[in-house]
Amino acid sequence: MARDFDIIVFGATGFTGRLVAEYLLATGAPRWAMAGRSLTKLEQVRDAIGAPGDIPLITANADDPAALRALCNRTNVVLTTVGPYQSYGSDLVAACAETGTAYVDLCGEPAWMRHMIDAHHETARRTGARIVFSCGFDSIPFDLGVLSLQDAAKAKFGHPLSRVKGRVRKMQGGFSGGTAASLKATLAAAAKDPSVVGLLVNPFALTPGFEGPSQPRGLLPEYDKTIEAWVAPFIMAPINTKNVHRTNFLLGDAYGPGFVYDEMMVAPGLGEMGKAAAEAIAKINPLSSDKGPKPGEGPSREERDAGFYDLLFIGEGPGGERLDCVVTGDKDPGYGSTSKMIAETARCLVEDVTGAGGIWTPGALMGRVLTDRLQARAGLTFRAG
């Protein structure tokens, strides 16, 4: 049955939701609408971004299942920035799964994601709903970076590489206020339910029924001989690594049965200076401070435009094979780049790919098609070789 819209941006009155709406407007996306709790705030966002007065505005609350189901029945894709998702996203995922509506979000909450997989994956498969979590900085550059490296390895060596290291070489621009709120909500959930802790520490939390080989924990600084530099724990590794393993799982163990993956940050400086820098980074939790942006707040356009990131993925095989992939983004990771990535992922679902229903990762469902789209339109680069 034909639906009124291709994309509805749910949470358009929030900071990141507004950036997504502004991006869709600037890039000429067809058949899209804005949704949120308050019609007055939606009208304010519409006027502030210069959208035409006739752009559809839809009111719905995250805790109103009937309103969410009605919203889903009107669109092909729901793009939601309303987090923390464990607090505000469960009813929307259920509504999308039940109505066969595609769904994209910015979730970095692995315990909640596993609960949603257990609860709705089979329903989504039956209805054809393509539900895709983690469509921002966590975890698209990492998910697609590993996929690009493995595709290149298969072309060059005839097989995937069993050991991949993700290394954040450079990054300017902070994490979003929503990411910080999600972490706090996850920690609160873990305090109430010990099973959440098990999911958080298990690298295969998102691969029900599959447990791969032991994985590096990445919790302490170490000297990485491969790149001859000190590396430190990376705050987003616990979600990114789980999504990378889920992509491998959904693609039928495409990275090989012994696949091992970790992510860490490269510390500046050589020798003892590099070691000291890695130890200092390890003691800092950038999401724990109350000084950062709150949900709904964020950096200026100038600050977003000045941001960037540079990621290195190193693939190694048992026979001495080696292949690298470099992924870069031209805006700050938490807002500028993320808003473009999720918008283009939603458009990819509308314009480029079909695929079966279920709860997916970007890499497993869209793969090279999404990589090409992000390079052409969203300021990312993927260079393997």
Buried (B, 14 or more C-beta within 10 A) or exposed (E): EEBEBBBBBBBBBBBBBBBBBBBBBEEEBEBBBBBBBEEEBBBEBBEEBEBEEEBBBBBBBBEBBEBBBBBBBBBBBBBBBBBBBBBBBBBBBBBBBBBBBBBBBBBBBBBBBBBBBEBBBBBBBEBBBBBBBBBBBBBBBBBBBBBBBBBBBBEBBEBBBBBBBBBBBEBEBBBBBBBBBBBEBBEBBBEEEEEBBEBBEBBBBBBEEEEBEEBBEBEEBBBBEBBEBBBBBBBBBBBBBBBBBBBBBBBEBBBBEEBBBBBBBBBBEEEEEBBBBBBEBBEEEEBEEEEBBEBBEBBEEEBBBBBBBBBBBBBBBEEEBEBBBBBBBBBBBBBBBBBBBBBBBBBBBBEEBEBEBBBBBBBBBBBEEBBBBBBEBBBBEBEBE
